[in-house]
Amino acid sequence: KRDDFRAVPRTTDGFHDVWDYFQKRALAKLSGVKNKPKRVIIWTSTLTEGDRLTKYLDSNKYIIQIWTTGSDPQVANLLRNKFPVIFSNYEALYFDCG
């Protein structure tokens, strides 16, 4: 069965709701392999910004790879909400940025 997203508003919130739906389905499929829960790594994005972080993501299920600057407010928000992180901020670790 194909999911019908025609009723989802074409807004930032609607986009994130669809993204959340995808993330939950992907996580369920991955966790179904050998029936073991998995921790998934995702990059920082608009899904990890502000209140969306805890609205859509569970710190027991996701590790967030930081792909922004070390001074980005997302970093403090991730740590404050006890998400495991991988520090790979691009201004320090990406060789063609500075």
Biopython code that builds the backbone (N, CA, C, O; Angstrom):
import numpy as np
from Bio.PDB.StructureBuilder import StructureBuilder

atoms = [
    (1, "LYS", "N", (0.841, -1.187, 0.000)),
    (1, "LYS", "CA", (0.000, 0.000, 0.000)),
    (1, "LYS", "C", (0.883, 1.246, 0.000)),
    (1, "LYS", "O", (1.824, 1.354, 0.787)),
    (2, "ARG", "N", (0.576, 2.154, -0.864)),
    (2, "ARG", "CA", (1.316, 3.411, -0.919)),
    (2, "ARG", "C", (0.687, 4.406, 0.043)),
    (2, "ARG", "O", (-0.533, 4.563, 0.069)),
    (3, "ASP", "N", (1.502, 5.064, 0.816)),
    (3, "ASP", "CA", (0.990, 6.066, 1.752)),
    (3, "ASP", "C", (0.605, 7.323, 0.987)),
    (3, "ASP", "O", (1.273, 7.721, 0.033)),
    (4, "ASP", "N", (-0.472, 7.930, 1.421)),
    (4, "ASP", "CA", (-1.006, 9.102, 0.741)),
    (4, "ASP", "C", (-0.652, 10.354, 1.531)),
    (4, "ASP", "O", (-1.160, 10.575, 2.630)),
    (5, "PHE", "N", (0.212, 11.157, 0.967)),
    (5, "PHE", "CA", (0.651, 12.375, 1.642)),
    (5, "PHE", "C", (0.017, 13.622, 1.031)),
    (5, "PHE", "O", (0.441, 14.741, 1.320)),
    (6, "ARG", "N", (-0.997, 13.431, 0.189)),
    (6, "ARG", "CA", (-1.627, 14.585, -0.460)),
    (6, "ARG", "C", (-2.277, 15.537, 0.538)),
    (6, "ARG", "O", (-2.380, 16.735, 0.275)),
    (7, "ALA", "N", (-2.716, 15.013, 1.681)),
    (7, "ALA", "CA", (-3.392, 15.859, 2.675)),
    (7, "ALA", "C", (-2.416, 16.614, 3.576)),
    (7, "ALA", "O", (-2.823, 17.492, 4.338)),
    (8, "VAL", "N", (-1.143, 16.277, 3.490)),
    (8, "VAL", "CA", (-0.153, 16.945, 4.339)),
    (8, "VAL", "C", (0.042, 18.369, 3.835)),
    (8, "VAL", "O", (0.264, 18.579, 2.643)),
    (9, "PRO", "N", (-0.039, 19.348, 4.730)),
    (9, "PRO", "CA", (0.155, 20.733, 4.286)),
    (9, "PRO", "C", (1.551, 20.940, 3.704)),
    (9, "PRO", "O", (2.524, 20.360, 4.184)),
    (10, "ARG", "N", (1.637, 21.749, 2.696)),
    (10, "ARG", "CA", (2.924, 22.065, 2.055)),
    (10, "ARG", "C", (3.588, 23.198, 2.825)),
    (10, "ARG", "O", (3.758, 24.311, 2.327)),
    (11, "THR", "N", (3.958, 22.869, 4.064)),
    (11, "THR", "CA", (4.574, 23.833, 4.967)),
    (11, "THR", "C", (5.821, 23.204, 5.563)),
    (11, "THR", "O", (6.084, 22.018, 5.364)),
    (12, "THR", "N", (6.575, 23.992, 6.282)),
    (12, "THR", "CA", (7.749, 23.458, 6.968)),
    (12, "THR", "C", (7.339, 22.366, 7.949)),
    (12, "THR", "O", (7.981, 21.318, 8.015)),
    (13, "ASP", "N", (6.270, 22.606, 8.710)),
    (13, "ASP", "CA", (5.806, 21.583, 9.661)),
    (13, "ASP", "C", (5.342, 20.324, 8.938)),
    (13, "ASP", "O", (5.630, 19.211, 9.378)),
    (14, "GLY", "N", (4.625, 20.496, 7.832)),
    (14, "GLY", "CA", (4.177, 19.342, 7.060)),
    (14, "GLY", "C", (5.351, 18.536, 6.539)),
    (14, "GLY", "O", (5.336, 17.306, 6.586)),
    (15, "PHE", "N", (6.374, 19.228, 6.040)),
    (15, "PHE", "CA", (7.580, 18.559, 5.560)),
    (15, "PHE", "C", (8.229, 17.744, 6.676)),
    (15, "PHE", "O", (8.618, 16.595, 6.465)),
    (16, "HIS", "N", (8.342, 18.337, 7.857)),
    (16, "HIS", "CA", (8.973, 17.624, 8.969)),
    (16, "HIS", "C", (8.113, 16.465, 9.462)),
    (16, "HIS", "O", (8.652, 15.460, 9.926)),
    (17, "ASP", "N", (6.800, 16.582, 9.370)),
    (17, "ASP", "CA", (5.927, 15.457, 9.728)),
    (17, "ASP", "C", (6.142, 14.275, 8.782)),
    (17, "ASP", "O", (6.165, 13.125, 9.223)),
    (18, "VAL", "N", (6.300, 14.552, 7.485)),
    (18, "VAL", "CA", (6.569, 13.478, 6.521)),
    (18, "VAL", "C", (7.952, 12.882, 6.777)),
    (18, "VAL", "O", (8.122, 11.663, 6.725)),
    (19, "TRP", "N", (8.927, 13.726, 7.051)),
    (19, "TRP", "CA", (10.282, 13.254, 7.353)),
    (19, "TRP", "C", (10.251, 12.362, 8.589)),
    (19, "TRP", "O", (10.892, 11.311, 8.613)),
    (20, "ASP", "N", (9.507, 12.774, 9.614)),
    (20, "ASP", "CA", (9.357, 11.980, 10.831)),
    (20, "ASP", "C", (8.757, 10.612, 10.507)),
    (20, "ASP", "O", (9.219, 9.592, 11.020)),
    (21, "TYR", "N", (7.742, 10.591, 9.668)),
    (21, "TYR", "CA", (7.108, 9.335, 9.257)),
    (21, "TYR", "C", (8.148, 8.415, 8.610)),
    (21, "TYR", "O", (8.221, 7.229, 8.931)),
    (22, "PHE", "N", (8.944, 8.968, 7.704)),
    (22, "PHE", "CA", (9.993, 8.193, 7.049)),
    (22, "PHE", "C", (11.004, 7.675, 8.071)),
    (22, "PHE", "O", (11.361, 6.497, 8.044)),
    (23, "GLN", "N", (11.468, 8.546, 8.973)),
    (23, "GLN", "CA", (12.464, 8.146, 9.974)),
    (23, "GLN", "C", (11.948, 6.997, 10.832)),
    (23, "GLN", "O", (12.673, 6.036, 11.091)),
    (24, "LYS", "N", (10.698, 7.096, 11.272)),
    (24, "LYS", "CA", (10.124, 6.046, 12.125)),
    (24, "LYS", "C", (10.007, 4.718, 11.373)),
    (24, "LYS", "O", (10.285, 3.659, 11.935)),
    (25, "ARG", "N", (9.596, 4.775, 10.110)),
    (25, "ARG", "CA", (9.486, 3.533, 9.323)),
    (25, "ARG", "C", (10.855, 2.929, 9.062)),
    (25, "ARG", "O", (11.023, 1.713, 9.158)),
    (26, "ALA", "N", (11.836, 3.763, 8.732)),
    (26, "ALA", "CA", (13.189, 3.262, 8.484)),
    (26, "ALA", "C", (13.771, 2.640, 9.748)),
    (26, "ALA", "O", (14.396, 1.581, 9.691)),
    (27, "LEU", "N", (13.568, 3.296, 10.890)),
    (27, "LEU", "CA", (14.071, 2.769, 12.157)),
    (27, "LEU", "C", (13.396, 1.445, 12.493)),
    (27, "LEU", "O", (14.062, 0.518, 12.955)),
    (28, "ALA", "N", (12.095, 1.337, 12.274)),
    (28, "ALA", "CA", (11.369, 0.092, 12.550)),
    (28, "ALA", "C", (11.893, -1.046, 11.676)),
    (28, "ALA", "O", (12.062, -2.168, 12.154)),
    (29, "LYS", "N", (12.149, -0.762, 10.405)),
    (29, "LYS", "CA", (12.681, -1.795, 9.513)),
    (29, "LYS", "C", (14.073, -2.229, 9.955)),
    (29, "LYS", "O", (14.381, -3.421, 9.960)),
    (30, "LEU", "N", (14.905, -1.276, 10.321)),
    (30, "LEU", "CA", (16.248, -1.602, 10.780)),
    (30, "LEU", "C", (16.204, -2.386, 12.084)),
    (30, "LEU", "O", (16.939, -3.360, 12.250)),
    (31, "SER", "N", (15.356, -1.973, 12.996)),
    (31, "SER", "CA", (15.243, -2.660, 14.283)),
    (31, "SER", "C", (14.672, -4.063, 14.120)),
    (31, "SER", "O", (14.910, -4.933, 14.957)),
    (32, "GLY", "N", (13.919, -4.286, 13.046)),
    (32, "GLY", "CA", (13.351, -5.603, 12.792)),
    (32, "GLY", "C", (14.374, -6.638, 12.366)),
    (32, "GLY", "O", (14.102, -7.837, 12.426)),
    (33, "VAL", "N", (15.541, -6.197, 11.940)),
    (33, "VAL", "CA", (16.595, -7.127, 11.564)),
    (33, "VAL", "C", (17.108, -7.783, 12.839)),
    (33, "VAL", "O", (17.629, -7.107, 13.727)),
    (34, "LYS", "N", (16.961, -9.080, 12.926)),
    (34, "LYS", "CA", (17.358, -9.850, 14.116)),
    (34, "LYS", "C", (16.633, -9.389, 15.377)),
    (34, "LYS", "O", (17.065, -9.686, 16.491)),
    (35, "ASN", "N", (15.533, -8.664, 15.201)),
    (35, "ASN", "CA", (14.711, -8.206, 16.334)),
    (35, "ASN", "C", (15.509, -7.505, 17.422)),
    (35, "ASN", "O", (15.186, -7.618, 18.605)),
    (36, "LYS", "N", (16.529, -6.794, 17.033)),
    (36, "LYS", "CA", (17.337, -6.051, 18.003)),
    (36, "LYS", "C", (17.157, -4.563, 17.756)),
    (36, "LYS", "O", (17.235, -4.108, 16.615)),
    (37, "PRO", "N", (16.916, -3.806, 18.813)),
    (37, "PRO", "CA", (16.852, -2.350, 18.613)),
    (37, "PRO", "C", (18.220, -1.816, 18.199)),
    (37, "PRO", "O", (19.253, -2.288, 18.673)),
    (38, "LYS", "N", (18.212, -0.858, 17.338)),
    (38, "LYS", "CA", (19.453, -0.257, 16.845)),
    (38, "LYS", "C", (19.465, 1.230, 17.174)),
    (38, "LYS", "O", (18.419, 1.870, 17.273)),
    (39, "ARG", "N", (20.651, 1.754, 17.338)),
    (39, "ARG", "CA", (20.820, 3.208, 17.394)),
    (39, "ARG", "C", (21.244, 3.648, 16.012)),
    (39, "ARG", "O", (22.148, 3.071, 15.407)),
    (40, "VAL", "N", (20.589, 4.663, 15.529)),
    (40, "VAL", "CA", (20.820, 5.140, 14.174)),
    (40, "VAL", "C", (21.573, 6.464, 14.234)),
    (40, "VAL", "O", (21.314, 7.297, 15.103)),
    (41, "ILE", "N", (22.504, 6.650, 13.308)),
    (41, "ILE", "CA", (23.253, 7.902, 13.221)),
    (41, "ILE", "C", (22.645, 8.754, 12.109)),
    (41, "ILE", "O", (22.483, 8.295, 10.978)),
    (42, "ILE", "N", (22.314, 9.993, 12.444)),
    (42, "ILE", "CA", (21.864, 10.953, 11.436)),
    (42, "ILE", "C", (22.653, 12.247, 11.617)),
    (42, "ILE", "O", (23.148, 12.543, 12.704)),
    (43, "TRP", "N", (22.758, 13.002, 10.542)),
    (43, "TRP", "CA", (23.443, 14.291, 10.602)),
    (43, "TRP", "C", (22.522, 15.363, 11.160)),
    (43, "TRP", "O", (21.297, 15.241, 11.125)),
    (44, "THR", "N", (23.148, 16.421, 11.680)),
    (44, "THR", "CA", (22.364, 17.592, 12.052)),
    (44, "THR", "C", (21.652, 18.104, 10.804)),
    (44, "THR", "O", (22.157, 18.006, 9.685)),
    (45, "SER", "N", (20.475, 18.647, 11.034)),
    (45, "SER", "CA", (19.635, 19.122, 9.931)),
    (45, "SER", "C", (18.532, 19.976, 10.541)),
    (45, "SER", "O", (18.560, 20.279, 11.734)),
    (46, "THR", "N", (17.575, 20.358, 9.728)),
    (46, "THR", "CA", (16.438, 21.092, 10.286)),
    (46, "THR", "C", (15.611, 20.201, 11.207)),
    (46, "THR", "O", (14.848, 20.709, 12.028)),
    (47, "LEU", "N", (15.747, 18.890, 11.085)),
    (47, "LEU", "CA", (15.031, 17.971, 11.976)),
    (47, "LEU", "C", (15.624, 17.982, 13.386)),
    (47, "LEU", "O", (14.948, 17.612, 14.346)),
    (48, "THR", "N", (16.868, 18.400, 13.512)),
    (48, "THR", "CA", (17.520, 18.431, 14.829)),
    (48, "THR", "C", (17.581, 19.834, 15.422)),
    (48, "THR", "O", (18.225, 20.045, 16.450)),
    (49, "GLU", "N", (16.918, 20.787, 14.787)),
    (49, "GLU", "CA", (16.941, 22.176, 15.273)),
    (49, "GLU", "C", (15.851, 22.422, 16.311)),
    (49, "GLU", "O", (14.732, 21.925, 16.181)),
    (50, "GLY", "N", (16.187, 23.187, 17.334)),
    (50, "GLY", "CA", (15.208, 23.673, 18.302)),
    (50, "GLY", "C", (14.318, 22.593, 18.874)),
    (50, "GLY", "O", (14.785, 21.514, 19.238)),
    (51, "ASP", "N", (13.020, 22.891, 18.951)),
    (51, "ASP", "CA", (12.048, 21.967, 19.536)),
    (51, "ASP", "C", (11.805, 20.729, 18.680)),
    (51, "ASP", "O", (11.292, 19.728, 19.179)),
    (52, "ARG", "N", (12.166, 20.781, 17.401)),
    (52, "ARG", "CA", (11.976, 19.604, 16.545)),
    (52, "ARG", "C", (12.806, 18.425, 17.038)),
    (52, "ARG", "O", (12.413, 17.271, 16.871)),
    (53, "LEU", "N", (13.945, 18.714, 17.641)),
    (53, "LEU", "CA", (14.827, 17.654, 18.113)),
    (53, "LEU", "C", (14.068, 16.654, 18.970)),
    (53, "LEU", "O", (14.064, 15.458, 18.680)),
    (54, "THR", "N", (13.432, 17.136, 20.016)),
    (54, "THR", "CA", (12.742, 16.221, 20.929)),
    (54, "THR", "C", (11.329, 15.884, 20.469)),
    (54, "THR", "O", (10.748, 14.903, 20.935)),
    (55, "LYS", "N", (10.772, 16.672, 19.572)),
    (55, "LYS", "CA", (9.450, 16.343, 19.028)),
    (55, "LYS", "C", (9.530, 15.098, 18.146)),
    (55, "LYS", "O", (8.644, 14.244, 18.185)),
    (56, "TYR", "N", (10.594, 15.001, 17.352)),
    (56, "TYR", "CA", (10.682, 13.935, 16.363)),
    (56, "TYR", "C", (11.694, 12.835, 16.683)),
    (56, "TYR", "O", (11.573, 11.726, 16.163)),
    (57, "LEU", "N", (12.670, 13.112, 17.514)),
    (57, "LEU", "CA", (13.752, 12.146, 17.717)),
    (57, "LEU", "C", (13.880, 11.746, 19.180)),
    (57, "LEU", "O", (13.629, 12.544, 20.083)),
    (58, "ASP", "N", (14.272, 10.507, 19.394)),
    (58, "ASP", "CA", (14.436, 9.939, 20.732)),
    (58, "ASP", "C", (15.927, 9.747, 20.992)),
    (58, "ASP", "O", (16.619, 9.101, 20.205)),
    (59, "SER", "N", (16.415, 10.298, 22.082)),
    (59, "SER", "CA", (17.854, 10.216, 22.390)),
    (59, "SER", "C", (18.307, 8.783, 22.669)),
    (59, "SER", "O", (19.507, 8.509, 22.656)),
    (60, "ASN", "N", (17.383, 7.877, 22.919)),
    (60, "ASN", "CA", (17.735, 6.470, 23.116)),
    (60, "ASN", "C", (17.829, 5.709, 21.795)),
    (60, "ASN", "O", (18.277, 4.563, 21.762)),
    (61, "LYS", "N", (17.406, 6.349, 20.715)),
    (61, "LYS", "CA", (17.388, 5.668, 19.418)),
    (61, "LYS", "C", (18.304, 6.301, 18.382)),
    (61, "LYS", "O", (18.641, 5.666, 17.382)),
    (62, "TYR", "N", (18.712, 7.552, 18.610)),
    (62, "TYR", "CA", (19.496, 8.268, 17.606)),
    (62, "TYR", "C", (20.797, 8.812, 18.179)),
    (62, "TYR", "O", (20.853, 9.284, 19.315)),
    (63, "ILE", "N", (21.828, 8.731, 17.371)),
    (63, "ILE", "CA", (23.102, 9.407, 17.602)),
    (63, "ILE", "C", (23.158, 10.496, 16.538)),
    (63, "ILE", "O", (22.884, 10.234, 15.367)),
    (64, "ILE", "N", (23.506, 11.703, 16.932)),
    (64, "ILE", "CA", (23.519, 12.811, 15.985)),
    (64, "ILE", "C", (24.962, 13.168, 15.637)),
    (64, "ILE", "O", (25.758, 13.507, 16.512)),
    (65, "GLN", "N", (25.283, 13.087, 14.358)),
    (65, "GLN", "CA", (26.599, 13.504, 13.888)),
    (65, "GLN", "C", (26.533, 14.984, 13.569)),
    (65, "GLN", "O", (25.740, 15.418, 12.733)),
    (66, "ILE", "N", (27.366, 15.748, 14.235)),
    (66, "ILE", "CA", (27.356, 17.200, 14.092)),
    (66, "ILE", "C", (28.058, 17.582, 12.795)),
    (66, "ILE", "O", (29.261, 17.379, 12.632)),
    (67, "TRP", "N", (27.276, 18.138, 11.883)),
    (67, "TRP", "CA", (27.793, 18.598, 10.597)),
    (67, "TRP", "C", (27.378, 20.057, 10.441)),
    (67, "TRP", "O", (26.637, 20.432, 9.532)),
    (68, "THR", "N", (27.878, 20.842, 11.349)),
    (68, "THR", "CA", (27.625, 22.269, 11.391)),
    (68, "THR", "C", (28.855, 22.879, 12.057)),
    (68, "THR", "O", (29.879, 22.204, 12.164)),
    (69, "THR", "N", (28.791, 24.105, 12.499)),
    (69, "THR", "CA", (29.935, 24.699, 13.193)),
    (69, "THR", "C", (29.891, 24.324, 14.670)),
    (69, "THR", "O", (28.828, 24.018, 15.210)),
    (70, "GLY", "N", (31.029, 24.351, 15.303)),
    (70, "GLY", "CA", (31.099, 24.032, 16.725)),
    (70, "GLY", "C", (30.336, 25.011, 17.594)),
    (70, "GLY", "O", (29.958, 24.672, 18.716)),
    (71, "SER", "N", (30.102, 26.220, 17.102)),
    (71, "SER", "CA", (29.389, 27.232, 17.894)),
    (71, "SER", "C", (27.890, 27.279, 17.587)),
    (71, "SER", "O", (27.175, 28.109, 18.149)),
    (72, "ASP", "N", (27.410, 26.408, 16.710)),
    (72, "ASP", "CA", (25.983, 26.370, 16.366)),
    (72, "ASP", "C", (25.161, 26.030, 17.618)),
    (72, "ASP", "O", (25.533, 25.116, 18.354)),
    (73, "PRO", "N", (24.061, 26.735, 17.877)),
    (73, "PRO", "CA", (23.211, 26.449, 19.042)),
    (73, "PRO", "C", (22.678, 25.015, 19.068)),
    (73, "PRO", "O", (22.297, 24.517, 20.127)),
    (74, "GLN", "N", (22.648, 24.352, 17.913)),
    (74, "GLN", "CA", (22.204, 22.956, 17.892)),
    (74, "GLN", "C", (23.073, 22.077, 18.773)),
    (74, "GLN", "O", (22.572, 21.142, 19.398)),
    (75, "VAL", "N", (24.362, 22.360, 18.832)),
    (75, "VAL", "CA", (25.279, 21.531, 19.612)),
    (75, "VAL", "C", (24.877, 21.544, 21.082)),
    (75, "VAL", "O", (24.756, 20.487, 21.701)),
    (76, "ALA", "N", (24.671, 22.728, 21.644)),
    (76, "ALA", "CA", (24.258, 22.833, 23.048)),
    (76, "ALA", "C", (22.906, 22.167, 23.266)),
    (76, "ALA", "O", (22.696, 21.507, 24.284)),
    (77, "ASN", "N", (21.989, 22.334, 22.318)),
    (77, "ASN", "CA", (20.663, 21.724, 22.431)),
    (77, "ASN", "C", (20.755, 20.200, 22.429)),
    (77, "ASN", "O", (20.056, 19.535, 23.194)),
    (78, "LEU", "N", (21.602, 19.653, 21.585)),
    (78, "LEU", "CA", (21.798, 18.200, 21.552)),
    (78, "LEU", "C", (22.324, 17.691, 22.888)),
    (78, "LEU", "O", (21.826, 16.703, 23.425)),
    (79, "LEU", "N", (23.326, 18.367, 23.413)),
    (79, "LEU", "CA", (23.921, 17.940, 24.680)),
    (79, "LEU", "C", (22.957, 18.129, 25.846)),
    (79, "LEU", "O", (22.870, 17.272, 26.726)),
    (80, "ARG", "N", (22.242, 19.236, 25.855)),
    (80, "ARG", "CA", (21.259, 19.510, 26.914)),
    (80, "ARG", "C", (20.166, 18.430, 26.944)),
    (80, "ARG", "O", (19.654, 18.076, 28.007)),
    (81, "ASN", "N", (19.827, 17.924, 25.775)),
    (81, "ASN", "CA", (18.790, 16.896, 25.683)),
    (81, "ASN", "C", (19.355, 15.479, 25.699)),
    (81, "ASN", "O", (18.659, 14.512, 25.391)),
    (82, "LYS", "N", (20.625, 15.380, 26.061)),
    (82, "LYS", "CA", (21.302, 14.100, 26.295)),
    (82, "LYS", "C", (21.350, 13.167, 25.078)),
    (82, "LYS", "O", (21.260, 11.946, 25.206)),
    (83, "PHE", "N", (21.495, 13.775, 23.899)),
    (83, "PHE", "CA", (21.693, 12.967, 22.704)),
    (83, "PHE", "C", (23.161, 12.592, 22.603)),
    (83, "PHE", "O", (24.024, 13.445, 22.808)),
    (84, "PRO", "N", (23.464, 11.346, 22.294)),
    (84, "PRO", "CA", (24.848, 11.009, 21.984)),
    (84, "PRO", "C", (25.217, 11.694, 20.666)),
    (84, "PRO", "O", (24.401, 11.767, 19.747)),
    (85, "VAL", "N", (26.426, 12.185, 20.584)),
    (85, "VAL", "CA", (26.842, 12.932, 19.398)),
    (85, "VAL", "C", (28.193, 12.448, 18.887)),
    (85, "VAL", "O", (28.994, 11.875, 19.625)),
    (86, "ILE", "N", (28.414, 12.694, 17.623)),
    (86, "ILE", "CA", (29.721, 12.519, 16.997)),
    (86, "ILE", "C", (30.136, 13.912, 16.551)),
    (86, "ILE", "O", (29.479, 14.522, 15.708)),
    (87, "PHE", "N", (31.218, 14.409, 17.113)),
    (87, "PHE", "CA", (31.684, 15.745, 16.743)),
    (87, "PHE", "C", (32.455, 15.667, 15.431)),
    (87, "PHE", "O", (33.531, 15.073, 15.363)),
    (88, "SER", "N", (31.901, 16.264, 14.410)),
    (88, "SER", "CA", (32.583, 16.351, 13.115)),
    (88, "SER", "C", (32.250, 17.701, 12.485)),
    (88, "SER", "O", (31.982, 17.807, 11.288)),
    (89, "ASN", "N", (32.276, 18.726, 13.333)),
    (89, "ASN", "CA", (31.941, 20.066, 12.853)),
    (89, "ASN", "C", (32.862, 20.442, 11.691)),
    (89, "ASN", "O", (34.086, 20.334, 11.767)),
    (90, "TYR", "N", (32.219, 20.885, 10.622)),
    (90, "TYR", "CA", (32.943, 21.039, 9.359)),
    (90, "TYR", "C", (34.001, 22.122, 9.377)),
    (90, "TYR", "O", (34.985, 22.009, 8.646)),
    (91, "GLU", "N", (33.847, 23.177, 10.184)),
    (91, "GLU", "CA", (34.850, 24.239, 10.136)),
    (91, "GLU", "C", (36.175, 23.772, 10.733)),
    (91, "GLU", "O", (37.218, 24.371, 10.470)),
    (92, "ALA", "N", (36.144, 22.708, 11.535)),
    (92, "ALA", "CA", (37.376, 22.184, 12.126)),
    (92, "ALA", "C", (37.894, 20.943, 11.395)),
    (92, "ALA", "O", (39.099, 20.694, 11.381)),
    (93, "LEU", "N", (36.999, 20.170, 10.793)),
    (93, "LEU", "CA", (37.408, 18.871, 10.279)),
    (93, "LEU", "C", (37.258, 18.679, 8.775)),
    (93, "LEU", "O", (37.683, 17.653, 8.244)),
    (94, "TYR", "N", (36.673, 19.627, 8.090)),
    (94, "TYR", "CA", (36.493, 19.496, 6.651)),
    (94, "TYR", "C", (37.627, 20.265, 5.988)),
    (94, "TYR", "O", (37.723, 21.483, 6.141)),
    (95, "PHE", "N", (38.471, 19.578, 5.265)),
    (95, "PHE", "CA", (39.728, 20.155, 4.811)),
    (95, "PHE", "C", (39.600, 21.306, 3.822)),
    (95, "PHE", "O", (40.516, 22.123, 3.732)),
    (96, "ASP", "N", (38.515, 21.403, 3.084)),
    (96, "ASP", "CA", (38.426, 22.521, 2.144)),
    (96, "ASP", "C", (37.548, 23.660, 2.670)),
    (96, "ASP", "O", (37.049, 24.472, 1.891)),
    (97, "CYS", "N", (37.360, 23.719, 3.988)),
    (97, "CYS", "CA", (36.640, 24.840, 4.634)),
    (97, "CYS", "C", (37.626, 25.609, 5.505)),
    (97, "CYS", "O", (37.712, 25.343, 6.704)),
    (98, "GLY", "N", (38.344, 26.518, 4.959)),
    (98, "GLY", "CA", (39.217, 27.349, 5.763)),
    (98, "GLY", "C", (40.565, 26.788, 5.868)),
    (98, "GLY", "O", (41.430, 27.375, 6.518)),
]
sb = StructureBuilder()
sb.init_structure("model")
sb.init_model(0)
sb.init_chain("A")
sb.init_seg("    ")
for serial, (resi, resn, name, xyz) in enumerate(atoms, 1):
    if name == "N":
        sb.init_residue(resn, " ", resi, " ")
    sb.init_atom(name, np.array(xyz, "f"), 0.0, 1.0, " ", f" {name:<3s}", serial, name[0])
structure = sb.get_structure()
